[in-house]
Amino acid sequence: MKGEIEKFSNVLQKNAIFNRTQKINSLPSYLCINFVRFYWKQESNVGGTKAGRAKILRSVMYPRVLDLYQFCSDSLKVKLDKGREVEEAQRSAEDAARLEGKKK
């Protein structure tokens, strides 16, 4: 997860923007997720709108399976690769069995 943070820099003697990258080192047993239907709208001088909270009016689709692999640290990815290989092998076997059933 990447983000920018503004902090006072002693070297520059002014506020500076720092880039921050965070990785997950261990996955929790349960993960609570807040699906957001609101966002913070910036003020627009061109459109004449003020800054404030706005509701997302379009249909929002969320995936059934949340894959956190891309957010994991390299050491955790090595551990997860073993399970992903087993899962891929099972999926391949199921697909092959399904194709065999359709041929008959």
C-alpha positions, -999 to 999 in steps of 0.1 A, spaced: 0 0 0 15 33 -11 7 67 1 20 102 6 25 118 40 34 154 48 58 160 76 83 186 88 118 179 75 147 190 98 171 189 69 149 212 46 135 232 75 100 231 60 71 207 54 79 180 28 59 152 12 73 117 19 63 86 0 54 57 23 51 20 13 37 -6 36 36 -44 32 17 -70 52 40 -94 71 13 -118 84 -23 -123 74 -49 -122 102 -74 -150 108 -103 -125 103 -101 -93 83 -128 -66 87 -133 -45 56 -152 -13 53 -167 -9 18 -169 28 12 -198 43 -8 -187 79 0 -156 98 -9 -141 132 -2 -148 156 -31 -122 184 -36 -132 220 -40 -134 231 -76 -130 267 -86 -140 259 -122 -172 241 -113 -179 263 -84 -184 234 -59 -173 233 -23 -152 205 -8 -173 179 11 -185 144 13 -201 129 -18 -220 97 -23 -210 74 -51 -242 71 -71 -232 45 -97 -233 8 -90 -203 -5 -71 -192 -41 -77 -169 -58 -52 -151 -91 -59 -163 -122 -40 -127 -132 -32 -102 -107 -19 -67 -115 -30 -41 -97 -7 -11 -113 -24 1 -81 -40 1 -63 -6 22 -89 11 59 -87 19 84 -109 0 89 -133 29 51 -138 32 47 -143 -5 72 -172 -4 49 -189 22 18 -182 2 32 -195 -30 30 -231 -17 -7 -229 -11 -13 -211 -44 4 -239 -62 -18 -265 -46 -49 -245 -53 -39 -241 -89 -33 -278 -93 -67 -286 -78 -83 -261 -101 -66 -276 -131 -77 -311 -121 -113 -299 -117 -112 -282 -151 -98 -314 -167 -126 -335 -151 -152 -310 -163 -139 -312 -199 -139 -350 -197 -175 -350 -186 -185 -328 -215 -168 -350 -241 -188 -380 -231 
